[in-house]
Amino acid sequence: LTDRGALTDRPAEEVAREQEQAAAADPSKRRTRGGKTQADKVWSAEPVQRQVVKVKEFAASAAMALPSTLWNSAVKVTKAAASKGTAEERVERVKAAGAESADEIQKTAKVSARAAKQAADDLSTEGSGS
């Protein structure tokens, strides 16, 4: 049911002819004996799937720590600004929260940068066949 036109009243021959024409125009749409397109075969290849796993792991790891740290820092500063006390007391709490947050953000950014560089190095090393 995923083929274009499969849910229409058009004859199967017409749909098949259109698919052949599309495959002639774009070789990635040619179907192999198993019914997969060339693009499907490439996507399913083990080296490609290994890279997909690496990208998913990277996205779930250190790289995602930076947005979380930024968000948590914004929350800390906002809470400090909204807390009770005189204006001067709140300003001091905001300064302290901001300084602490800046340190956390800097550390997290360095870790994220190292993780991104390592992931890029891994991809280029594997892609070069080394």
C-alpha positions as CSV (number, residue, x, y, z in Angstrom):
1,L,0.0,0.0,0.0
2,T,3.0,2.3,0.1
3,D,3.3,2.5,-3.7
4,R,2.0,5.6,-5.3
5,G,-1.4,5.1,-6.7
6,A,-2.0,1.8,-4.8
7,L,-5.2,3.2,-3.2
8,T,-6.6,4.6,-6.4
9,D,-8.9,3.1,-9.1
10,R,-6.1,3.4,-11.7
11,P,-5.0,0.1,-13.3
12,A,-1.9,-1.5,-11.9
13,E,-0.2,-1.3,-15.3
14,E,-0.6,2.5,-15.3
15,V,0.9,2.8,-11.8
16,A,3.8,0.4,-12.8
17,R,4.5,2.4,-16.0
18,E,4.7,5.7,-13.9
19,Q,7.0,4.0,-11.5
20,E,9.3,2.8,-14.3
21,Q,9.3,6.3,-15.7
22,A,10.2,7.8,-12.3
23,A,13.0,5.2,-11.9
24,A,14.4,6.1,-15.4
25,A,14.5,9.7,-14.3
26,D,15.9,9.0,-10.8
27,P,18.0,5.8,-10.5
28,S,17.6,5.8,-6.7
29,K,13.9,4.9,-7.2
30,R,14.6,1.8,-9.2
31,R,13.3,-1.3,-7.4
32,T,15.5,-4.3,-7.0
33,R,14.2,-7.9,-7.0
34,G,13.3,-7.7,-3.3
35,G,11.2,-4.6,-3.9
36,K,13.7,-2.2,-2.3
37,T,14.9,0.9,-4.0
38,Q,18.6,1.6,-4.4
39,A,18.2,4.2,-1.6
40,D,16.6,1.6,0.6
41,K,19.6,-0.7,0.0
42,V,22.1,2.0,0.8
43,W,20.2,3.0,4.0
44,S,20.0,-0.6,5.1
45,A,23.7,-1.2,4.6
46,E,25.6,-2.0,7.8
47,P,28.2,0.8,7.5
48,V,25.4,3.3,7.1
49,Q,23.4,1.9,10.0
50,R,26.6,2.0,12.2
51,Q,26.8,5.7,11.5
52,V,23.1,6.2,12.3
53,V,23.7,4.5,15.7
54,K,26.7,6.9,16.3
55,V,24.7,9.9,15.4
56,K,21.8,8.9,17.7
57,E,24.2,8.2,20.5
58,F,25.9,11.6,20.0
59,A,22.5,13.4,19.9
60,A,21.6,11.7,23.2
61,S,24.9,12.4,24.9
62,A,27.1,15.4,25.7
63,A,25.9,17.5,22.8
64,M,22.4,17.6,24.3
65,A,23.9,18.6,27.7
66,L,24.4,22.2,26.6
67,P,20.8,23.1,25.9
68,S,19.8,21.6,29.2
69,T,22.5,23.6,31.0
70,L,21.4,26.8,29.3
71,W,17.8,26.1,30.3
72,N,18.7,25.3,33.9
73,S,20.8,28.4,34.2
74,A,18.0,30.6,32.9
75,V,15.7,29.1,35.4
76,K,18.2,29.7,38.3
77,V,18.6,33.3,37.3
78,T,14.9,33.9,36.9
79,K,14.2,32.3,40.3
80,A,16.9,34.5,41.9
81,A,15.3,37.6,40.3
82,A,11.8,36.7,41.4
83,S,12.7,35.8,45.0
84,K,11.7,37.8,48.0
85,G,13.9,40.5,49.4
86,T,15.0,44.0,48.6
87,A,16.0,45.0,45.1
88,E,19.7,45.0,46.2
89,E,19.4,41.5,47.7
90,R,17.7,40.2,44.5
91,V,20.4,41.8,42.3
92,E,23.1,40.1,44.4
93,R,21.4,36.7,44.1
94,V,21.0,37.2,40.3
95,K,24.7,38.0,40.0
96,A,25.7,34.9,42.0
97,A,23.3,32.7,40.0
98,G,24.7,34.2,36.8
99,A,28.3,33.6,37.8
100,E,27.6,30.1,38.8
101,S,25.6,29.5,35.6
102,A,28.4,31.0,33.5
103,D,30.9,28.5,34.9
104,E,28.5,25.6,34.3
105,I,27.8,26.7,30.8
106,Q,31.5,27.1,30.0
107,K,32.3,23.6,31.3
108,T,29.4,22.0,29.5
109,A,30.3,23.8,26.2
110,K,33.8,22.4,26.4
111,V,32.5,18.9,27.0
112,S,30.0,19.3,24.1
113,A,32.7,20.6,21.8
114,R,35.0,17.7,22.6
115,A,32.2,15.2,22.0
116,A,31.3,16.8,18.7
117,K,35.0,16.8,17.6
118,Q,35.4,13.2,18.6
119,A,32.2,12.2,16.7
120,A,33.4,14.1,13.6
121,D,36.8,12.4,13.9
122,D,35.2,9.0,14.3
123,L,33.1,9.6,11.2
124,S,36.0,10.8,9.1
125,T,38.3,8.0,10.2
126,E,35.7,5.4,9.4
127,G,34.7,7.0,6.2
128,S,38.3,7.0,5.0
129,G,38.6,3.3,5.6
130,S,41.3,3.7,8.2
